[in-house]
Every structure is written in structure tokens, then in C-alpha cells.
Amino acid sequence: MFGWWQRRRRTRVRARPFPPEWRAMIERNVPLFGRLCASDQRELLQHTLVFLDEKRFEGAGGLTITDEIRVTIAAQACVLQLHRPDDYFPDLVTVIVYPATFVTPHKSIENGLVTEGHAVTLGQSWTRGNVVLAWDAALGGGRDLQDGHNVVLHEFAHQLDQEDGHADGAPPLPTRGMYGPWARVLSAEFERLQRGAASVLDQYGGTNPAEFFAVATEAFFEKPLQLKNKHPQLYAQLAQYFRQDPAAWGLAGS
């Protein structure tokens, strides 16, 4: 019954007119939107409406949440929903936004020695409940399509990865037959990155498989031509999973 009611509600939300001032925010802050075809633009706006209807935004560190913050973050996150099942990050309840980089407790273990301290952070994705973002990074990453870094895509890729309860670089895949090729290709690319091989991917992706998937997602959307040319098998796996082909969008990420 809940599933039926939820689908019906989402259908009504998607049918609402999209406020023109919100669209102007997306066009200004998320230039990736302009590279989508007209039908994908319509779909993204519909997904954005549902995301904003279902997810709560909270300001932290003195930040007051505005429509620009909500719409800019939601539109970037919903790029990952295009052409895929409309589950809208089911474990996510709240997006917490700081004005800039924030400090979090950090614990590391090396050779049995536990070190505790603090780390400067741009974003976090919790297994249940929250995504935490720095607004300056979310805005800057959305506006710059050339650097291969986008904290919103990164943290919401973690949300996809965590949908099965594990942050392991293997999100729930559409078919059982995808798991074997996915594991072979992403494991090989992860090991190459760990060895320090030249790569389109940021070296942070070598931290662990979960970070590899998140970093690869950033490159897939921001540097698709480079990724397809240098890592064709990885690009093919991501294209099959996301059901998108950003390299065909034109002048993206040359």
C-alpha cells in the first residue's frame, strides 16, 4: 500500500510546473544541465521536484538554507537518477549543509596503532540518514565541469553504493549478470590506481573500493571523453549502470 501511495504522490509531484527561477539557478550553477537533451532536461527537473519534496535540508555552521542551495544540490544529485529506477536515495532523510569545509573527528589504524584527530572535510555520506556537504564545494564543483571533482556526485554515489547496506564499491546492479564483469573491471582498475599508474581518476580513488566508485562517478560525468578513451572498460560498466553516455553529449570533458 505504501509503495502504491508513494508512486502516486511522486507522479503528482513530477507533474507540477517547475518554477522558472529555479530553472535559472540550475542553468547558472549546474552547466551540465545544458548538455542534456531536452527530454533528459525535463526528466531531471521532474526528479529534482521529487527530491525537494521528500528530502529535508538543514543548515549547519551558521548557514541559512535558501532555495538556491536546495535546488543546486538536488539537481546535481538527480543527475545520478536519470534513466534509472526512481528510488530517490531511499536511505537518505536529510542533507546537512555547511557554508564551507568543516572539521570532523578522524580515526586511523596503522600497524595496530590507533591515531585519533580531526580532518577537514568537503562532504560525507552516512549509511543511514544523512549526506553532509560544504556549500562552497557543492557550488564550485557544479559550476566547473573541467576539474573532474564534484562533491555532490561523489557523496551521492556513496548513497547508491550503500543501498545494500555496504560501502564496498558495488551498488545494487540491475541484473545478476552484471556483477561478474563489474567486479573484474572495477577491481583491475582499482588495483592499477593503487599502483600509481597514470589515470584520469583522482588518486584518492585508490583509498578503498567505495572511494574508487565515487571518484569514477565524478570522472564519468565530468571527464567522460577522457575516461572513455583511457579506461574504456570502466566507462562501459558505468554507462551500463547509469544508463547514460556522457561522452556523447558533445563537448563534455575533452
C-alpha positions in Angstrom: 0.0 0.0 0.0 2.8 2.4 0.9 4.6 1.7 -2.4 1.4 2.5 -4.4 0.7 5.7 -2.4 4.3 6.8 -2.9 4.3 6.2 -6.7 1.0 8.1 -6.9 2.3 11.0 -4.9 5.5 11.2 -7.0 3.5 11.2 -10.2 1.6 14.2 -8.9 4.8 16.0 -7.8 6.5 15.4 -11.1 3.6 16.9 -12.9 4.0 20.3 -11.1 5.3 23.2 -13.1 8.9 23.8 -12.5 9.5 27.3 -11.2 11.4 29.4 -13.8 13.5 31.0 -11.1 14.7 27.5 -10.0 15.5 26.6 -13.6 17.6 29.7 -13.9 19.5 28.6 -10.8 20.2 25.2 -12.3 21.3 26.8 -15.6 23.7 29.1 -13.8 25.1 26.7 -11.2 24.9 23.3 -13.0 26.1 23.8 -16.5 26.0 20.0 -17.0 22.2 20.6 -17.4 22.8 22.4 -20.6 24.5 19.4 -22.2 21.5 17.2 -21.7 19.0 16.7 -24.5 15.5 18.2 -24.0 13.9 15.0 -22.8 16.6 14.4 -20.2 16.4 18.0 -19.0 12.6 17.5 -18.4 13.3 14.3 -16.6 16.0 15.9 -14.4 13.6 18.7 -13.5 10.9 16.2 -12.5 13.4 14.3 -10.4 14.5 17.5 -8.7 10.9 18.3 -7.7 10.5 14.9 -6.1 13.9 15.1 -4.3 13.0 18.5 -2.9 9.6 17.2 -1.8 11.0 14.2 0.0 14.3 15.3 1.5 14.9 17.7 4.3 17.7 20.3 4.2 19.4 21.7 7.3 22.0 24.4 7.6 25.0 23.9 9.9 27.8 26.2 11.0 25.5 29.3 10.8 24.3 28.6 7.2 20.7 29.6 6.3 19.3 27.2 3.7 18.0 29.0 0.6 16.2 27.8 -2.5 19.4 28.2 -4.4 21.2 25.8 -2.1 18.4 23.3 -2.2 17.9 23.4 -5.9 21.6 23.4 -6.9 22.4 20.4 -4.7 19.2 18.5 -5.7 19.7 18.9 -9.4 23.3 17.6 -9.2 22.2 14.6 -7.1 19.4 13.8 -9.5 21.8 13.5 -12.5 22.5 10.1 -11.0 18.8 9.2 -11.2 18.3 9.8 -14.9 17.0 6.7 -16.7 17.3 4.6 -13.6 14.6 3.3 -11.1 13.1 6.2 -9.3 14.2 5.2 -5.8 15.5 8.7 -4.9 18.2 7.5 -2.5 15.8 5.7 -0.2 18.0 5.7 2.9 18.5 9.5 2.8 16.5 11.7 5.1 18.4 14.9 5.5 21.0 16.9 3.6 23.1 18.9 6.0 24.9 21.8 4.5 27.9 23.8 6.0 28.9 27.1 4.5 32.4 25.8 3.7 34.8 23.0 4.6 34.1 21.6 8.0 36.1 19.6 10.6 35.1 16.1 11.7 36.7 13.6 14.1 39.0 11.2 12.3 40.5 7.8 13.5 43.1 5.8 11.6 44.7 2.5 12.4 48.1 1.6 11.0 50.1 -1.4 12.2 47.8 -1.8 15.1 48.3 1.8 16.3 45.2 3.9 16.6 45.5 7.6 15.9 42.7 10.0 16.6 42.4 13.5 15.4 40.4 15.7 13.1 40.1 16.1 9.4 39.0 18.9 7.1 36.1 17.6 5.0 34.1 18.7 2.0 31.4 16.0 2.3 30.2 12.9 4.0 27.7 10.2 3.2 26.2 8.3 6.1 25.0 4.7 5.6 21.6 5.7 7.1 20.0 9.1 7.2 22.3 12.0 6.1 24.6 13.5 3.5 26.7 16.3 4.7 28.1 18.9 2.2 30.1 22.1 2.2 28.1 24.6 0.2 31.1 26.4 -1.4 32.4 23.0 -2.7 28.9 21.9 -3.9 28.5 25.2 -5.8 32.1 25.3 -7.2 32.0 21.7 -8.2 28.7 22.1 -10.0 29.9 25.1 -11.9 33.3 23.7 -13.0 32.9 20.8 -15.5 36.6 20.6 -16.3 38.2 19.6 -13.0 36.7 16.2 -12.6 35.7 17.0 -9.0 32.1 17.2 -7.8 31.4 16.7 -4.2 27.7 16.2 -4.7 28.1 13.5 -7.3 30.8 11.9 -5.1 28.7 11.8 -1.9 25.5 10.7 -3.7 27.5 7.9 -5.5 28.2 6.7 -2.0 24.5 6.8 -1.3 23.9 4.5 -4.3 26.8 2.2 -3.2 25.3 2.0 0.4 21.8 1.0 -0.7 22.6 -2.7 0.0 23.9 -1.7 3.5 27.6 -1.9 2.5 30.0 0.8 1.2 32.1 -1.6 -1.0 32.1 0.0 -4.4 29.4 -2.4 -5.7 26.0 -0.8 -5.7 22.9 -2.9 -6.3 23.1 -3.7 -10.1 20.2 -4.1 -12.4 20.9 -7.7 -13.3 22.8 -10.6 -11.8 24.8 -11.0 -14.9 26.4 -7.5 -14.4 28.1 -8.5 -11.1 30.9 -10.6 -12.6 32.1 -8.1 -15.2 31.6 -5.2 -12.8 33.9 -6.9 -10.2 36.5 -7.8 -12.8 36.8 -4.4 -14.4 36.5 -2.2 -11.3 38.9 -4.4 -9.3 41.5 -4.3 -12.0 41.2 -0.5 -12.4 41.3 0.0 -8.6 44.5 -2.0 -8.4 46.0 0.0 -11.2 45.2 3.2 -9.4 46.7 1.9 -6.2 49.9 1.0 -8.0 50.2 4.7 -9.1 49.5 4.1 -12.8 48.7 7.2 -14.8 45.0 7.7 -14.8 42.1 10.1 -15.5 40.9 9.2 -12.0 41.9 11.1 -8.9 44.4 9.2 -6.8 42.0 9.4 -3.8 40.1 6.7 -5.6 42.8 4.3 -4.6 41.9 4.6 -0.9 39.3 1.8 -1.0 36.7 0.4 -3.4 34.0 2.7 -2.1 36.0 5.8 -2.8 37.0 4.3 -6.2 33.4 4.1 -7.3 32.7 7.6 -6.1 35.7 9.1 -7.8 35.0 7.1 -11.0 31.4 8.5 -10.9 32.8 12.1 -10.8 35.1 11.4 -13.8 32.3 9.6 -15.7 30.2 12.8 -15.7 32.8 15.5 -15.7 35.6 13.9 -17.9 33.6 11.4 -19.9 35.7 11.6 -23.1 39.0 11.2 -21.3 37.6 8.3 -19.2 36.2 6.6 -22.3 39.5 6.9 -24.2 41.8 5.9 -21.3 39.6 3.5 -19.4 37.1 2.1 -22.0 36.0 -0.9 -20.0 35.4 1.1 -16.8 33.5 3.6 -18.9 31.3 0.8 -20.4 30.5 -0.6 -16.9 29.5 2.8 -15.6 27.5 3.6 -18.8 25.5 0.4 -18.3 24.9 1.0 -14.7 23.9 4.7 -15.0 22.1 4.1 -18.4 23.8 7.2 -19.7 26.5 8.1 -22.2 28.0 11.5 -21.2 30.8 11.1 -23.8 28.0 11.6 -26.5 26.8 14.8 -25.0 29.1 16.9 -27.2 31.9 19.0 -25.8 31.9 17.4 -22.3 35.2 16.8 -20.6 37.6 16.6 -23.5 
